[in-house]
Amino acid sequence: MTSQSIYLSLVALLSLFTLEISAQRNPALYNQYHYLYSDSPRIVYAGKINGMNSTKYDSKFKRNEWKLLAPITKSNYPIEIRFMSESIYGVSPISCTILTYDTGFKINRVLKNGDSTIVKLQANAVYNILVRNAVFSLEQFELMKAVKDTSILFNGKKWFKQPYQKMSTDHESWFILEYKVGDLYNQIYINLLYYQDFPDNQILRRYSEIKEAFTSDL
C-alpha cells in the first residue's frame, strides 16, 4: 500500500468517525446520504436499524401475495426498501414501489402481475424522507397502547377519563413496508385508519409521511 493510499484511508476513517459522532448529536443534519471520494465506498447514513436475520425473517413472514416478486432476503442490494399497497381503497393501482441502493439510489414500481409501471419520484429525495422518519427503526402501531395513552378528554368543566370510541369511518388503504439493510430484515404493517383518531401519535405520523413519500406521484 502506497503512502498516498494509506493517507486517503486514514482521511476516510476520520471522516466516518466525525460523521457518526455528529449524526448521534443531531441526526436531523444527516438525513441525506453522505459519501467520500477516496478508495473507500460511499458512506450511506441509515440511522438506527431494527431487524432480524434472513432465516428468522423468512420463518416469521410468509408472503401470500406478490408471488412474482422475489423475496427480499434474496436481494443482492446492500439497501432495499419495498412499499406494497394491499387494499382496493386509496392509492391506485395496487403496486409495489422499490427503492434500492448500490452505487447510487434507484426507484422503480411493479404491479402484482410483474409488469413495471411509471414512477415519477426522485430516489434520493424519497430516501431522505424515509431516514428523517427513522424508517429502519419503525415500531408496529398498537391500538390498545394508543387508547391507553390518549384517553383523557375535556368536557368544558373538568378533565376526565373517556372510553375510546372510534371516530374515523372512512376506508383507508393499508400497506406493507419491508426492508433490507446489510444482513438485517424487517417488515411493518401500515394502516392509517386510526390517524384521524390519534393525530398526535408519532408512529402514525411517521407512517403517513412514509406513505406520502412512496405514493405522492399516484
Secondary structure, 3 states (H helix, E strand, C coil): CCHHHHHHHHHHHHHHHHHHHHHHHCHHHHCCCECCCCCCCCECCCCCCCCECHHHHHHHCCCCCCCCCCCHHHCCCCEEEEEEECCCCCCCCCEEEEEEECCCEEEEEEECCCCEECCCCCHHHHHHHHHHCCHHHCCCCCHHHHHHHCCEEECCCCEEECCCCCCCCCCCCEEEEEEEECCEEEEEEEECCCCCCCCCCHHHHHHHHHHHHHHCCC
